[in-house]
Amino acid sequence: MLKMKEKQQEQERENIVNLSTEKFGNLRIKKENIITFDAGILGFEDLKQFVIVDVEECLPFEWLVSVKDPLIAFPILNPMPFFTDYNPMKSIADQAFLTSRDKKDVEIFCTVTLGNSPSDVTINLKGPVFINMKNKKGMQFVLTEDYYSLHHPLLRA
């Protein structure tokens, strides 16, 4: 019986990735939660695997943390509650990356630049990140429309 328990514990360890991060300390991540970006993230094309880290005191912000280099972590935010007219899907001709008939499987995030005060916080509406939460595939797009900004103020004064 003991051997069976040891085998189960070994399998559990094999399904866990340990990340040592600067911002969040040591994290134990289930491999099934790793999101693969085949093309990487803009500026970090060599980093292909990320996880989303929720930190309660940072909500509604989450963090997209690199598995290969956990020192690389991007604050991200679902833009929809803040920008109800934001619809980046209409600008993307080839939506084959979704590989899901149900668009509810796909979540949209934008990277955020944090500032010294809430009025300094900006969101990148020009480069949304799409993540298929079902198959754990992610992709970042650059939208060509002029009305989307790299540094759009998150809060309007």
VOROVO-355296 format. One record per residue (C-alpha): residue number from 1; residue in three letters; z, y, x. Coordinates in pm, 1 decimal, always signed. Each point is the difference from the previous one (the first is absolute). Example, Ala and Ser with C-alpha at 12.3 -4.5 7.8 and 13.67 -1.06 7.14 Angstrom:
  nr rest       c3       c2       c1
   1  Ala   +780.0   -450.0  +1230.0
   2  Ser    -66.0   +344.0   +137.0
//
This chain:
  nr rest       c3       c2       c1
   1  Met     +0.0     +0.0     +0.0
   2  Leu    +78.6   +237.3   +282.9
   3  Lys   -345.9    -44.3   +150.3
   4  Met   -160.4    +97.6   -330.3
   5  Lys   +204.8   +321.8     -8.7
   6  Glu    -87.4    +78.1   +363.9
   7  Lys   -368.5    -54.0    -76.9
   8  Gln    +20.7   +236.1   -298.0
   9  Gln   +172.7   +266.0   +211.9
  10  Glu   -268.3    -37.7   +267.8
  11  Gln   -273.8    +47.1   -261.3
  12  Glu   +176.0   +311.5   -129.4
  13  Arg    +17.5   +140.4   +356.2
  14  Glu   -372.7    -68.4    +45.4
  15  Asn    -73.7   +204.9   -312.2
  16  Ile   +194.2   +301.9   +128.3
  17  Val   -114.0   +271.5   +240.8
  18  Asn   +264.6   +205.2   +177.9
  19  Leu    -88.6   +364.2    +56.7
  20  Ser   +203.1   +234.7   +213.4
  21  Thr    -65.0   +350.0   -131.3
  22  Glu   +119.3   +336.8   +118.2
  23  Lys    +57.1   +138.4   -349.5
  24  Phe   +138.1   -304.2   -182.9
  25  Gly   +155.2   -221.7   +267.3
  26  Asn    -74.7   -371.4     -3.5
  27  Leu   -194.0   -124.2   -300.7
  28  Arg    -61.2   -355.9   -115.3
  29  Ile   -333.1    -11.0   -181.1
  30  Lys   -143.5   -294.5   -188.8
  31  Lys   -348.4    -81.2   +130.5
  32  Glu   -126.5     -5.1   -358.4
  33  Asn    +71.0   +376.2    -18.0
  34  Ile   -224.6    +88.2   +293.8
  35  Ile   -301.8   +207.2   -102.0
  36  Thr   -318.9    -41.7   +202.0
  37  Phe   -226.1   +297.0    +64.6
  38  Asp   -316.9   -152.4   +146.4
  39  Ala   -117.2   +343.0   +119.5
  40  Gly   +348.9   +125.2    +88.3
  41  Ile   +120.9   +347.0    -94.9
  42  Leu   -189.6   +310.6   +111.8
  43  Gly   +105.8    +81.7   +353.1
  44  Phe   +171.6   -338.4    +32.3
  45  Glu   -294.5   -235.6    -41.7
  46  Asp   +153.6   -260.9   +233.3
  47  Leu   +300.3    -42.7   -230.6
  48  Lys    -99.3   -240.1   -276.9
  49  Gln   +325.6   -119.7   -154.8
  50  Phe   +254.5   +216.7   -178.9
  51  Val   +289.9    -34.9   -239.3
  52  Ile   +129.6   +241.7   -257.9
  53  Val   +365.8    +82.7    +52.5
  54  Asp   +204.0   +148.0   -283.1
  55  Val   +303.7   +198.5   +102.6
  56  Glu   +205.7   +102.1   -300.6
  57  Glu   +105.8   +335.9   +141.1
  58  Cys   -366.0    +88.4    +74.6
  59  Leu   -140.9    -74.2   -346.8
  60  Pro   -256.7    +84.8   -136.1
  61  Phe   -131.6    -26.7   +355.8
  62  Glu    -62.1   -340.6   +152.3
  63  Trp   -101.2    -89.6   +354.6
  64  Leu   -306.8   -185.9   +122.9
  65  Val   +124.4   -167.4   +319.0
  66  Ser   -220.3   -173.3   +257.2
  67  Val    +90.5   -361.6    +70.5
  68  Lys   -156.8     +8.9   +347.9
  69  Asp   +162.6   +332.0    +97.8
  70  Pro   +299.1    +70.8   -228.3
  71  Leu    +43.6   +342.4   +158.8
  72  Ile   -307.4   +101.2   -201.4
  73  Ala   +113.1    +78.4   -354.0
  74  Phe   -168.8   +224.4   -254.0
  75  Pro   +180.6   +156.1   -294.8
  76  Ile   -206.1    -79.7   -309.9
  77  Leu    +16.3    +93.6   -363.8
  78  Asn   -171.1   -101.4   -320.4
  79  Pro   -175.9   +329.1    -84.9
  80  Met    -57.9    -71.3   -370.5
  81  Pro   +332.8   +130.8   -136.3
  82  Phe    -52.1   +326.9   +189.6
  83  Phe   -375.6    +46.9    -46.9
  84  Thr    -99.8   -136.0   -340.0
  85  Asp   -362.3   +112.3    +43.6
  86  Tyr    -35.2   -179.5   +337.5
  87  Asn   -254.8   -280.1    -35.9
  88  Pro   -128.9   -118.0   +338.2
  89  Met   -150.2   -318.9   -151.9
  90  Lys   -286.3   +199.0   -151.8
  91  Ser   -105.0   +112.0   +349.6
  92  Ile    -26.6   -350.2   +146.9
  93  Ala   -333.2   -164.0    -68.5
  94  Asp    +75.2   -343.1   +147.4
  95  Gln   +316.9   -133.0   -158.1
  96  Ala    -54.2   -358.7   +114.7
  97  Phe   +307.7    +35.1   +221.5
  98  Leu   +213.6    -27.9   -312.2
  99  Thr    -92.9   -368.8    -44.6
 100  Ser   +185.3    +13.1   -326.3
 101  Arg   -127.7    +51.1   -348.7
 102  Asp   +332.5   +147.6    -95.7
 103  Lys    +31.6   +348.2   +147.9
 104  Lys   +372.5    -17.5    -76.4
 105  Asp    +29.5   -218.9   +311.6
 106  Val   -109.5   +295.8   +212.1
 107  Glu   +242.3   +276.2    +92.6
 108  Ile   -102.5   +334.1   +144.9
 109  Phe   +204.9   +176.1   +264.3
 110  Cys    -50.9   +311.3   +206.4
 111  Thr   +157.7    +79.0   +333.9
 112  Val   +245.7   +285.8     +5.5
 113  Thr    +89.9   +253.6   +266.2
 114  Leu   +367.7    +81.7    -24.0
 115  Gly   +115.9   +350.9    +80.6
 116  Asn   +323.4   +184.1    +66.8
 117  Ser    +28.9   +100.0   -363.9
 118  Pro   -139.2   -142.8   -325.2
 119  Ser   -259.7   +278.6    -13.5
 120  Asp   -140.5   -120.5   +335.8
 121  Val    -72.2   -354.6   -119.6
 122  Thr   -373.1    -74.5    -32.5
 123  Ile   -196.6   -298.6   -126.2
 124  Asn   -336.9   -126.0   +123.7
 125  Leu   -209.4    -27.0   -317.5
 126  Lys   -319.0    -34.8   +205.9
 127  Gly    +93.1   -336.2   +157.0
 128  Pro   +158.0   -220.8   -267.3
 129  Val   +122.5   -346.9    +85.8
 130  Phe    -78.9   -275.2   -250.4
 131  Ile   +206.4   -318.2     +4.4
 132  Asn    -77.2   -308.1   -205.1
 133  Met   +355.0   -120.6    -56.2
 134  Lys   -117.7   -341.8   -113.0
 135  Asn   -195.7   -102.6   +310.7
 136  Lys   +175.9   +243.5   +239.5
 137  Lys   -321.3   +168.2   +118.1
 138  Gly     -6.9   +369.7    +73.6
 139  Met   -266.2   +257.5    +74.4
 140  Gln     -3.0   +370.3    +69.7
 141  Phe   -286.2   +217.1   -115.1
 142  Val   -111.3   +350.4    +90.7
 143  Leu   -111.4   +188.2   -308.0
 144  Thr   -282.7   +245.5    +56.1
 145  Glu    +73.9   +236.0   -288.3
 146  Asp   +102.1   +348.9   +107.9
 147  Tyr   +269.1    +32.2   -264.0
 148  Tyr   +218.8   -262.0   +168.9
 149  Ser   +207.8   +118.5   +294.0
 150  Leu   +156.6   -161.7   +306.3
 151  His   +305.8   +222.3    -34.8
 152  His    +45.3    +66.3   -369.5
 153  Pro   +344.9   +143.1    -81.3
 154  Leu   +203.6   -262.5   -180.8
 155  Leu   +207.1   +258.1   -181.1
 156  Arg   -147.7   +317.7   -137.7
 157  Ala   +212.1   +309.7    +30.6
//
